[in-house]
Every structure is written in structure tokens, then in C-alpha cells.
């Protein structure tokens, strides 16, 4: 059984920080969520990042923040994307700022106004310093790196955050909980038949309201989302196994060859057989 698309970071340390340098395989990485604030800083390529149904272009050497519990996905055109990735537990940051969880950070390169550009550039410079410390392996680099990450967080809170009213936060949390429940459900059951009625019933909603709710907050229809999750797993199996394409398709929940081929081409810009031959397009837009 595949893991749900809810990520738990077991390497978050006592300070509430996880610092990692990832090499991410190219292609589409489906919608998921986690409790931690996430900071992304690509080192050698660009990516499209979709947050709450809206897609942004993240270029190399730009920093982007994904707030805790925000549903997001990434799509990269390069075969391998090297990325500085920071996760911060806002719950553990209460020791410095007791009301931190009432603040929402909005720091997306596409939407930085001119008045904030200098402060945004400072964030990118701090991320560059983290990269230099990693490459040079200087003494006490981890200690210095965590200090810089706290500076980045403080800079974000000072210049790129806004405080929400408690009642608004409560409504926001209820919406997020519904989305988390359905994302987790799909992650656990995508290999099985999943109907709109099943999904709506999970949240105690009727089908019509559920469809509107999901499309409003995720940017795509529920059935499209289910198929994207299935296709992503199939893409990895095409790379990592020698099983027949038809067998992989069926084991991951597709019963229609036509729908499978069309969805695969929409997401990866190529056919499944081209992936097997190493001729991927990966030109997915939107």
C-alpha cells in the first residue's frame, strides 16, 4: 500500500528545523501537504509550483515559501533538479513567538511587489549563504546554518507575513482538514475504484457540493486529481520495473486504456512507451 500524500519529517530536530539538499527526479510530483512551513530554493533549474490551485514559476536561485498545511505540487522539466529544501515546525517556534501559528507567510517570487524586492533579495542572499556553507563543509557549518534559517524565518515574519483573526483561522483550519482527509484517502486507496460518492461521503457532503468544494480549493476536479495520483505512481514504475505497461496501468486503478493514455500525455508530454525508452517530454503546463 502506498503512503498517503501527507508528509511527516522525522528529521525535524529539537530546534524545529530540517535542512536538506535534495536532487529531485524530473516530472510531476502530485499534490500533498504537511504540517511544516516549507522553503524551496532551486540551485540548477526551474520548477512550476502549484499552491492551493494556483501555479507559479520558481526559477533557480529564487526562494519560495509554502505555508504549513497548504496543498501543493511541483513539476520540473529537467531530469534532475537540485534544490535547497528547508522545513520549519511552527509549533516548535512558539518558544520564540507564541502566536506564530496565527501568522501566514506569503513569499512567492511571481507576486513580490517592488516595495518588497530589496527584502526579498536579502532572503535569497541568505539562502545562497546556506548553500555555500554546505558546499565548503566549514567547521560549525550546521550551527551557523540553523542560525541563518532562524534569521530567514524572522525576516519572513517581519516583511512577508500577515496575522489572521482567530475566527478566520478556525474556518481555514476546517477547510484544510477536509482537504487533508481527502488527500490522505486518495493516497491510501488510489489503486482501488474510487467514486465521487465515496469521497463526498467521507466528508459528509453531497456529491454536488463536494465537487464544487474540491475544485474551488484544489484547482482541478476530484476525478482529475485521482487520475494524476495514479499516473504519477505509474510513471515511477515505468522507470523502476520491467512490468508490462498494461499491467502497471491496471494495478494502479485505470480501467480505460484511452483515459490512461490521454491523462499520461497531458501530465508528462509523452507516451508511456516513450518513458520506457527514455524519451520523456515533461512539458506539462499549468
Secondary structure, 3 states (H helix, E strand, C coil): CCCCCEECCCCCCCCCEEEEEEEEEEEEEEEEEECCEEEEEECCCCEEEEECCEEEEECCCCEEEECCCCCEEEEEEEEEEEEEEEEECCCHHHHCCCCHHHEEECCCHHHCCHHHHHHHHHHHHHHHHHHHHHHHCCCCHHHHHHHHHHHHHHHHHHHCEEECCHHHHHHHHHHHHHHHHHHHHHHHHCCCCCCHHHHHHHHCCCHHHHHHHHHHHHCCCHHHHHHHHHHHHHHHHHHHCCCCHHHHHHHCCCCCHHHHHHHHHHHHCCCHHHHHCCCCCCCCCC
